[in-house]
Structure formats: C-alpha cells, structure tokens
Amino acid sequence: MKVKLGMSPISWSNDDLPELGGNTSLEKCLTETRKAGYTGTETGGKFPKNAKELESVLTSNGLKLVSGWYSGTLINNNIEDEISRIKPQLELFKSTGASVIVYGETYRTVQNKIGIPLNSRPKLDQFDIKDYGKKLSQLAEFCEDKGVPLTFHHHMGTAVETEEEISKIMLTTSEEVGLLLDTGHLYFAEGNYKNLISKFGKRINHVHTKDIRKNILDTISKDKDSFLDCVLKGVFTVPGDGIINYDDVISRLYDVGYEGWIIVEAEQDPKKANPLAYAIKGYQALESSLNKAGYSITK
C-alpha cells in the first residue's frame, strides 16, 4: 500500500500566534518543506487565494496542495449559509487538486483565544447532535459532489475534542463525512487512537501526525491554560520526538487499508524548534514507521 507525506506550514508560521514565525516568508516555508522530503503542503494565511498564483508557487517548489483548514459554524448555522461560505475555498481547492478540505467546528471555539482556558470550550452535548450530524452530512455530500471530500477535524478547544464526541459525530453522520485522525489532539484529549482506528478506520480520509511532550503536558491545567498557552509551552512536537508510538499508529492504519496523505503538523516556536530540522526529524520517524508497516512512500 502507498501513502504520501506532507507538511503543514504551521511549524514555520502560526496564523493564530503571529509572534511565532510571523515574519517568515512563504517561500522559505515551502522551500524547506520540499528540502525535508515532503511532496505536499496544507494551506495557511500566507498562501495566495487565487488559483493560478497558488498553483504557481506550489509548482515552483515541487509541491502539491493537499488540504487546508475551513472554519465551520454548522452548530449554529444553516446548511444554505454554510454552503455559501465554503464555496470559494472549495472551488480553489478543486482547481488546485487538493485531496480533501479540513472542516473544523469553530462555533464558540477557544482554540485561538489565548486568555480563555481549555475547559471553557463548548461541549457537543450542549447542542442538538442529531441536527448537527444531518447538516454535516449535507455539507459533506456537497463537497463530495464538487470533487473535494470533507474531512472532520477533532481539535482541542472546540466542541468536538474527546474520543466520545468524535464517536458521536461519526455515528450521526453519513459515510461522506470523513474523519481526520489527529494523533496529537487525540492524545491531548485523553483519547485512544486504537479505538478510533478500529471503529472508524474506513472513515479516516486524512491524517495529521504531531507528537506530545509528556513532561510539558503533565504541567498543563485545562482550567487555567489556553490552547495557545500550551503551544507556547511546547506541548507539541513532530513524530519521533514525543510520547506517541508511531510504529503502532501506522501499523493500525495499514491494517484498515488507509492510503492517502499523512501530514506532519506540529505547532512550535520556530526560535526554539528549528522548522527544517524538526521537519526532517518528523519525516525520518514516519519513514521508519511506514517501512516497518509495509507501506511505500510515493512522491
């Protein structure tokens, strides 16, 4: 089986924390992404919004567009408005060959608010889960019809953070709603990747790999620390530099037949964690785990 490896630009430049790489050029990010061995990238705030410009900057660096974040609000929005909001990004992604569009539920999210503790986040059970699942399914069907499948991103600080909340989303949505497995966010939320891969492996259509520095995680209080506080403290790192057993993660993905992109996404302070050095470290760790599992990496 085959997979492709991509890198998120967030290691070079963090849109939610401009002090982390805010002055780093897009060209440096893309050049070093390719230098580290990756063949794909996700989008960020510095990327062109015009298809021709975006295609040009990617091609000149030997990269493909894999995916990118979309800030969804379906919990309190109607499907017609959400389709109208997502259309421009969906059309951009379609024209540049993106594999998926990453849906994150951002209604009342605290993920980008440095003064708000993690435990102040909204909880999925506070809303009509069945209605939410119906709207998510409709949006995913629309994205599928347009040629860019939707992948749902569970994320710290949002209404869908825990293993239980992820399961509820999967059980109340149609097959068109793909699951983005983010190993770092899941570990942070005390979830179990073994359970999710076992239950919903066939729904996984995108993978984010970040690792966790457990010595830092153990100092964090969700009643006091915000998500961005945790980033600044250095809770996240690349595969091979933390507590997560990626040999086991990759082996289980192989067992359920996952083939697609695997993205290294580790938001860190680039002054403390050189992006290129860590990009290489993450690539080498994944390459080792993929080879052990029997995967081949396609360019």
KELOLUM-644941 format. One record per residue (C-alpha): residue in three letters; x, y, z. Coordinates in Angstrom, 1 decimal. Layout:
BEGIN
<atom 'ALA'; <X; Y; Z>>;
...
REM end
This chain:
BEGIN
<atom 'MET'; <0.0; 0.0; 0.0>>;
<atom 'LYS'; <1.0; 3.6; -0.6>>;
<atom 'VAL'; <0.9; 6.9; 1.2>>;
<atom 'LYS'; <2.2; 10.4; 0.6>>;
<atom 'LEU'; <3.9; 12.7; 3.1>>;
<atom 'GLY'; <3.1; 16.3; 3.5>>;
<atom 'MET'; <3.9; 19.1; 6.0>>;
<atom 'SER'; <1.8; 21.8; 7.5>>;
<atom 'PRO'; <3.2; 25.4; 7.3>>;
<atom 'ILE'; <2.4; 26.0; 11.0>>;
<atom 'SER'; <5.9; 25.0; 12.1>>;
<atom 'TRP'; <7.2; 28.0; 10.2>>;
<atom 'SER'; <4.4; 30.5; 10.7>>;
<atom 'ASN'; <1.5; 30.3; 13.1>>;
<atom 'ASP'; <-1.6; 32.2; 12.0>>;
<atom 'ASP'; <-3.1; 32.3; 15.5>>;
<atom 'LEU'; <0.2; 33.4; 17.1>>;
<atom 'PRO'; <1.9; 35.9; 14.7>>;
<atom 'GLU'; <4.8; 36.2; 17.1>>;
<atom 'LEU'; <5.7; 32.6; 16.1>>;
<atom 'GLY'; <7.2; 33.0; 12.6>>;
<atom 'GLY'; <5.1; 35.9; 11.6>>;
<atom 'ASN'; <8.0; 37.4; 9.6>>;
<atom 'THR'; <8.9; 34.1; 7.9>>;
<atom 'SER'; <8.3; 34.2; 4.2>>;
<atom 'LEU'; <6.0; 31.7; 2.4>>;
<atom 'GLU'; <8.9; 30.9; 0.1>>;
<atom 'LYS'; <11.2; 29.8; 3.0>>;
<atom 'CYS'; <8.4; 27.6; 4.3>>;
<atom 'LEU'; <7.8; 25.9; 1.0>>;
<atom 'THR'; <11.5; 25.6; 0.1>>;
<atom 'GLU'; <12.3; 23.9; 3.4>>;
<atom 'THR'; <9.2; 21.7; 3.3>>;
<atom 'ARG'; <10.4; 20.2; 0.0>>;
<atom 'LYS'; <14.0; 20.1; 1.2>>;
<atom 'ALA'; <12.9; 17.9; 4.1>>;
<atom 'GLY'; <11.5; 15.4; 1.7>>;
<atom 'TYR'; <7.8; 16.2; 1.7>>;
<atom 'THR'; <5.8; 16.4; -1.5>>;
<atom 'GLY'; <2.7; 18.2; -0.3>>;
<atom 'THR'; <1.6; 21.0; 1.9>>;
<atom 'GLU'; <-1.5; 22.3; 3.6>>;
<atom 'THR'; <-2.5; 26.0; 3.2>>;
<atom 'GLY'; <-2.0; 28.8; 5.7>>;
<atom 'GLY'; <-2.7; 32.5; 5.9>>;
<atom 'LYS'; <0.2; 33.5; 3.7>>;
<atom 'PHE'; <-0.8; 31.4; 0.8>>;
<atom 'PRO'; <-2.3; 33.0; -2.3>>;
<atom 'LYS'; <-6.1; 32.8; -2.6>>;
<atom 'ASN'; <-6.0; 32.9; -6.4>>;
<atom 'ALA'; <-5.8; 29.5; -8.1>>;
<atom 'LYS'; <-3.2; 30.5; -10.7>>;
<atom 'GLU'; <-1.0; 32.2; -8.2>>;
<atom 'LEU'; <-1.3; 29.3; -5.7>>;
<atom 'GLU'; <-0.6; 26.7; -8.4>>;
<atom 'SER'; <2.5; 28.7; -9.5>>;
<atom 'VAL'; <4.0; 29.0; -6.0>>;
<atom 'LEU'; <3.4; 25.3; -5.3>>;
<atom 'THR'; <4.8; 24.1; -8.7>>;
<atom 'SER'; <7.9; 26.2; -8.4>>;
<atom 'ASN'; <8.7; 24.4; -5.1>>;
<atom 'GLY'; <7.8; 20.9; -6.3>>;
<atom 'LEU'; <4.8; 20.6; -4.0>>;
<atom 'LYS'; <1.2; 19.6; -4.3>>;
<atom 'LEU'; <-1.7; 21.2; -2.4>>;
<atom 'VAL'; <-3.1; 18.5; 0.0>>;
<atom 'SER'; <-5.7; 20.3; 2.0>>;
<atom 'GLY'; <-6.4; 23.2; 4.3>>;
<atom 'TRP'; <-8.5; 24.3; 7.3>>;
<atom 'TYR'; <-12.0; 25.6; 6.9>>;
<atom 'SER'; <-13.6; 27.3; 9.9>>;
<atom 'GLY'; <-17.1; 25.7; 10.0>>;
<atom 'THR'; <-20.0; 27.1; 12.0>>;
<atom 'LEU'; <-22.7; 24.5; 11.4>>;
<atom 'ILE'; <-23.6; 24.1; 15.0>>;
<atom 'ASN'; <-25.5; 27.4; 14.9>>;
<atom 'ASN'; <-25.6; 28.0; 11.1>>;
<atom 'ASN'; <-28.0; 26.7; 8.5>>;
<atom 'ILE'; <-26.8; 24.5; 5.6>>;
<atom 'GLU'; <-27.5; 27.0; 2.9>>;
<atom 'ASP'; <-25.4; 29.7; 4.5>>;
<atom 'GLU'; <-22.6; 27.2; 5.2>>;
<atom 'ILE'; <-22.5; 26.0; 1.6>>;
<atom 'SER'; <-22.3; 29.7; 0.5>>;
<atom 'ARG'; <-19.4; 30.2; 2.9>>;
<atom 'ILE'; <-17.4; 27.2; 2.0>>;
<atom 'LYS'; <-17.8; 27.5; -1.8>>;
<atom 'PRO'; <-14.9; 29.9; -2.6>>;
<atom 'GLN'; <-12.4; 27.7; -0.7>>;
<atom 'LEU'; <-13.9; 24.5; -2.2>>;
<atom 'GLU'; <-13.5; 25.9; -5.7>>;
<atom 'LEU'; <-9.9; 27.0; -5.0>>;
<atom 'PHE'; <-9.1; 23.5; -3.7>>;
<atom 'LYS'; <-10.8; 21.8; -6.6>>;
<atom 'SER'; <-8.9; 23.8; -9.2>>;
<atom 'THR'; <-5.6; 23.2; -7.5>>;
<atom 'GLY'; <-6.1; 19.4; -6.9>>;
<atom 'ALA'; <-6.5; 19.3; -3.1>>;
<atom 'SER'; <-7.4; 15.8; -1.8>>;
<atom 'VAL'; <-9.7; 17.0; 1.0>>;
<atom 'ILE'; <-11.0; 20.1; 2.7>>;
<atom 'VAL'; <-10.5; 20.1; 6.5>>;
<atom 'TYR'; <-13.6; 21.0; 8.4>>;
<atom 'GLY'; <-13.1; 22.3; 12.0>>;
<atom 'GLU'; <-16.1; 23.3; 14.1>>;
<atom 'THR'; <-15.4; 26.8; 15.3>>;
<atom 'TYR'; <-18.7; 27.9; 16.9>>;
<atom 'ARG'; <-17.6; 29.4; 20.3>>;
<atom 'THR'; <-14.2; 27.8; 19.9>>;
<atom 'VAL'; <-11.5; 28.8; 22.4>>;
<atom 'GLN'; <-8.6; 27.3; 20.3>>;
<atom 'ASN'; <-7.5; 30.7; 19.1>>;
<atom 'LYS'; <-8.1; 32.7; 22.3>>;
<atom 'ILE'; <-5.0; 33.0; 24.5>>;
<atom 'GLY'; <-6.9; 34.3; 27.6>>;
<atom 'ILE'; <-9.5; 31.6; 27.7>>;
<atom 'PRO'; <-8.8; 28.2; 29.4>>;
<atom 'LEU'; <-9.3; 25.0; 27.5>>;
<atom 'ASN'; <-12.1; 23.8; 29.8>>;
<atom 'SER'; <-14.2; 26.8; 28.8>>;
<atom 'ARG'; <-14.7; 25.3; 25.4>>;
<atom 'PRO'; <-18.2; 24.4; 24.2>>;
<atom 'LYS'; <-19.3; 20.8; 24.6>>;
<atom 'LEU'; <-21.0; 18.8; 21.9>>;
<atom 'ASP'; <-23.8; 17.6; 24.2>>;
<atom 'GLN'; <-24.9; 21.2; 24.7>>;
<atom 'PHE'; <-26.2; 21.2; 21.1>>;
<atom 'ASP'; <-28.7; 19.1; 19.0>>;
<atom 'ILE'; <-26.3; 16.4; 17.9>>;
<atom 'LYS'; <-28.7; 14.7; 15.6>>;
<atom 'ASP'; <-29.5; 18.0; 13.7>>;
<atom 'TYR'; <-25.7; 18.8; 13.6>>;
<atom 'GLY'; <-25.0; 15.4; 12.1>>;
<atom 'LYS'; <-27.6; 15.9; 9.5>>;
<atom 'LYS'; <-26.2; 19.3; 8.4>>;
<atom 'LEU'; <-22.6; 17.9; 8.4>>;
<atom 'SER'; <-23.7; 15.1; 6.2>>;
<atom 'GLN'; <-25.4; 17.5; 3.8>>;
<atom 'LEU'; <-22.3; 19.7; 3.6>>;
<atom 'ALA'; <-20.1; 16.6; 3.1>>;
<atom 'GLU'; <-22.3; 15.4; 0.3>>;
<atom 'PHE'; <-22.0; 18.9; -1.3>>;
<atom 'CYS'; <-18.2; 18.8; -1.0>>;
<atom 'GLU'; <-18.1; 15.2; -2.4>>;
<atom 'ASP'; <-20.2; 16.2; -5.4>>;
<atom 'LYS'; <-17.7; 19.1; -6.1>>;
<atom 'GLY'; <-14.8; 16.7; -6.0>>;
<atom 'VAL'; <-13.1; 17.7; -2.7>>;
<atom 'PRO'; <-14.2; 15.3; 0.1>>;
<atom 'LEU'; <-14.7; 16.8; 3.6>>;
<atom 'THR'; <-12.6; 15.5; 6.5>>;
<atom 'PHE'; <-13.7; 16.4; 10.0>>;
<atom 'HIS'; <-11.0; 17.6; 12.3>>;
<atom 'HIS'; <-11.5; 17.0; 16.1>>;
<atom 'HIS'; <-9.5; 19.7; 17.8>>;
<atom 'MET'; <-8.6; 20.9; 21.3>>;
<atom 'GLY'; <-10.7; 23.9; 22.4>>;
<atom 'THR'; <-13.6; 23.1; 20.1>>;
<atom 'ALA'; <-17.0; 21.4; 20.6>>;
<atom 'VAL'; <-15.5; 18.1; 19.3>>;
<atom 'GLU'; <-12.4; 17.3; 21.3>>;
<atom 'THR'; <-12.8; 13.9; 23.1>>;
<atom 'GLU'; <-13.0; 10.4; 21.8>>;
<atom 'GLU'; <-16.6; 10.2; 22.9>>;
<atom 'GLU'; <-17.5; 13.4; 21.0>>;
<atom 'ILE'; <-15.7; 12.1; 17.9>>;
<atom 'SER'; <-17.6; 8.8; 18.1>>;
<atom 'LYS'; <-20.9; 10.7; 18.3>>;
<atom 'ILE'; <-20.1; 12.7; 15.2>>;
<atom 'MET'; <-19.2; 9.6; 13.2>>;
<atom 'LEU'; <-22.4; 7.7; 14.4>>;
<atom 'THR'; <-24.7; 10.6; 13.5>>;
<atom 'THR'; <-23.3; 11.4; 10.1>>;
<atom 'SER'; <-23.3; 9.8; 6.6>>;
<atom 'GLU'; <-20.3; 8.0; 5.1>>;
<atom 'GLU'; <-19.5; 11.1; 3.2>>;
<atom 'VAL'; <-18.2; 12.7; 6.4>>;
<atom 'GLY'; <-14.6; 11.6; 6.6>>;
<atom 'LEU'; <-12.6; 11.6; 9.7>>;
<atom 'LEU'; <-9.3; 13.4; 10.1>>;
<atom 'LEU'; <-7.3; 11.4; 12.6>>;
<atom 'ASP'; <-5.1; 13.8; 14.6>>;
<atom 'THR'; <-2.9; 11.8; 16.9>>;
<atom 'GLY'; <-1.6; 14.7; 18.9>>;
<atom 'HIS'; <-5.0; 16.3; 19.6>>;
<atom 'LEU'; <-6.4; 12.9; 20.5>>;
<atom 'TYR'; <-3.7; 12.1; 23.0>>;
<atom 'PHE'; <-4.1; 15.6; 24.5>>;
<atom 'ALA'; <-7.8; 14.9; 24.9>>;
<atom 'GLU'; <-7.0; 11.6; 26.6>>;
<atom 'GLY'; <-8.5; 9.7; 23.7>>;
<atom 'ASN'; <-7.3; 6.3; 22.3>>;
<atom 'TYR'; <-6.3; 6.1; 18.7>>;
<atom 'LYS'; <-6.6; 2.3; 18.8>>;
<atom 'ASN'; <-10.3; 2.6; 19.5>>;
<atom 'LEU'; <-10.9; 5.2; 16.7>>;
<atom 'ILE'; <-9.0; 3.3; 14.1>>;
<atom 'SER'; <-10.7; 0.1; 15.0>>;
<atom 'LYS'; <-14.2; 1.6; 15.0>>;
<atom 'PHE'; <-13.9; 4.2; 12.2>>;
<atom 'GLY'; <-10.9; 3.2; 10.2>>;
<atom 'LYS'; <-12.8; 3.1; 6.9>>;
<atom 'ARG'; <-14.0; 6.7; 7.5>>;
<atom 'ILE'; <-10.4; 8.1; 8.0>>;
<atom 'ASN'; <-9.6; 10.0; 4.9>>;
<atom 'HIS'; <-6.8; 12.3; 6.2>>;
<atom 'VAL'; <-4.2; 12.0; 8.9>>;
<atom 'HIS'; <-2.4; 14.7; 11.0>>;
<atom 'THR'; <0.7; 13.5; 12.9>>;
<atom 'LYS'; <2.0; 15.5; 15.8>>;
<atom 'ASP'; <3.7; 14.2; 18.9>>;
<atom 'ILE'; <3.3; 15.2; 22.5>>;
<atom 'ARG'; <6.0; 16.2; 25.0>>;
<atom 'LYS'; <4.5; 14.4; 28.0>>;
<atom 'ASN'; <6.7; 16.3; 30.6>>;
<atom 'ILE'; <5.1; 19.5; 29.4>>;
<atom 'LEU'; <1.6; 18.0; 29.1>>;
<atom 'ASP'; <1.8; 17.0; 32.7>>;
<atom 'THR'; <2.3; 20.6; 33.8>>;
<atom 'ILE'; <-0.8; 21.9; 32.0>>;
<atom 'SER'; <-4.1; 22.8; 33.7>>;
<atom 'LYS'; <-7.1; 22.8; 31.4>>;
<atom 'ASP'; <-8.8; 25.0; 34.0>>;
<atom 'LYS'; <-6.1; 27.7; 33.7>>;
<atom 'ASP'; <-4.2; 27.2; 30.4>>;
<atom 'SER'; <-5.5; 28.1; 27.0>>;
<atom 'PHE'; <-4.7; 26.1; 23.9>>;
<atom 'LEU'; <-2.3; 28.8; 22.7>>;
<atom 'ASP'; <-0.6; 28.8; 26.1>>;
<atom 'CYS'; <0.0; 25.1; 25.6>>;
<atom 'VAL'; <1.5; 25.7; 22.2>>;
<atom 'LEU'; <3.8; 28.4; 23.6>>;
<atom 'LYS'; <4.9; 26.0; 26.4>>;
<atom 'GLY'; <5.9; 23.5; 23.7>>;
<atom 'VAL'; <3.5; 20.7; 24.3>>;
<atom 'PHE'; <3.5; 19.7; 20.6>>;
<atom 'THR'; <6.4; 18.4; 18.5>>;
<atom 'VAL'; <7.0; 16.2; 15.5>>;
<atom 'PRO'; <6.6; 12.4; 15.3>>;
<atom 'GLY'; <9.6; 10.7; 16.9>>;
<atom 'ASP'; <10.2; 13.4; 19.5>>;
<atom 'GLY'; <7.4; 12.7; 22.0>>;
<atom 'ILE'; <5.4; 10.0; 23.7>>;
<atom 'ILE'; <3.2; 8.6; 20.9>>;
<atom 'ASN'; <4.1; 5.2; 19.5>>;
<atom 'TYR'; <4.0; 5.8; 15.7>>;
<atom 'ASP'; <5.1; 2.3; 14.8>>;
<atom 'ASP'; <1.8; 1.2; 16.3>>;
<atom 'VAL'; <-0.3; 4.0; 14.8>>;
<atom 'ILE'; <1.0; 3.4; 11.3>>;
<atom 'SER'; <0.6; -0.4; 11.7>>;
<atom 'ARG'; <-3.0; 0.0; 12.6>>;
<atom 'LEU'; <-3.7; 2.4; 9.7>>;
<atom 'TYR'; <-2.1; -0.2; 7.4>>;
<atom 'ASP'; <-4.4; -2.9; 8.8>>;
<atom 'VAL'; <-7.6; -0.9; 8.0>>;
<atom 'GLY'; <-6.3; -0.1; 4.5>>;
<atom 'TYR'; <-5.5; 3.6; 4.8>>;
<atom 'GLU'; <-4.0; 5.1; 1.7>>;
<atom 'GLY'; <-3.7; 8.8; 1.3>>;
<atom 'TRP'; <-1.8; 11.8; 2.7>>;
<atom 'ILE'; <-0.1; 11.8; 6.1>>;
<atom 'ILE'; <0.7; 15.3; 7.3>>;
<atom 'VAL'; <3.2; 16.4; 9.9>>;
<atom 'GLU'; <1.7; 19.2; 11.8>>;
<atom 'ALA'; <3.5; 20.4; 14.9>>;
<atom 'GLU'; <2.9; 24.0; 16.0>>;
<atom 'GLN'; <6.0; 25.1; 17.8>>;
<atom 'ASP'; <8.1; 28.2; 18.4>>;
<atom 'PRO'; <10.4; 28.3; 15.4>>;
<atom 'LYS'; <13.1; 30.1; 17.5>>;
<atom 'LYS'; <13.2; 27.1; 19.9>>;
<atom 'ALA'; <12.5; 24.4; 17.4>>;
<atom 'ASN'; <14.1; 25.0; 14.0>>;
<atom 'PRO'; <11.4; 24.2; 11.5>>;
<atom 'LEU'; <13.6; 22.5; 8.9>>;
<atom 'ALA'; <15.5; 20.4; 11.5>>;
<atom 'TYR'; <12.2; 19.2; 13.0>>;
<atom 'ALA'; <10.6; 18.7; 9.6>>;
<atom 'ILE'; <13.4; 16.3; 8.8>>;
<atom 'LYS'; <13.1; 14.6; 12.1>>;
<atom 'GLY'; <9.4; 14.1; 11.6>>;
<atom 'TYR'; <9.9; 12.7; 8.1>>;
<atom 'GLN'; <12.6; 10.3; 9.2>>;
<atom 'ALA'; <10.4; 9.0; 12.1>>;
<atom 'LEU'; <7.4; 8.4; 9.8>>;
<atom 'GLU'; <9.5; 6.9; 7.1>>;
<atom 'SER'; <10.8; 4.3; 9.6>>;
<atom 'SER'; <7.3; 3.5; 10.9>>;
<atom 'LEU'; <5.9; 3.3; 7.4>>;
<atom 'ASN'; <8.6; 1.0; 6.2>>;
<atom 'LYS'; <8.1; -1.3; 9.2>>;
<atom 'ALA'; <4.4; -1.5; 8.5>>;
<atom 'GLY'; <4.9; -2.3; 4.8>>;
<atom 'TYR'; <3.9; 1.0; 3.2>>;
<atom 'SER'; <5.7; 2.6; 0.3>>;
<atom 'ILE'; <6.0; 6.4; 0.2>>;
<atom 'THR'; <5.0; 7.9; -3.2>>;
<atom 'LYS'; <6.3; 11.2; -4.3>>;
REM end
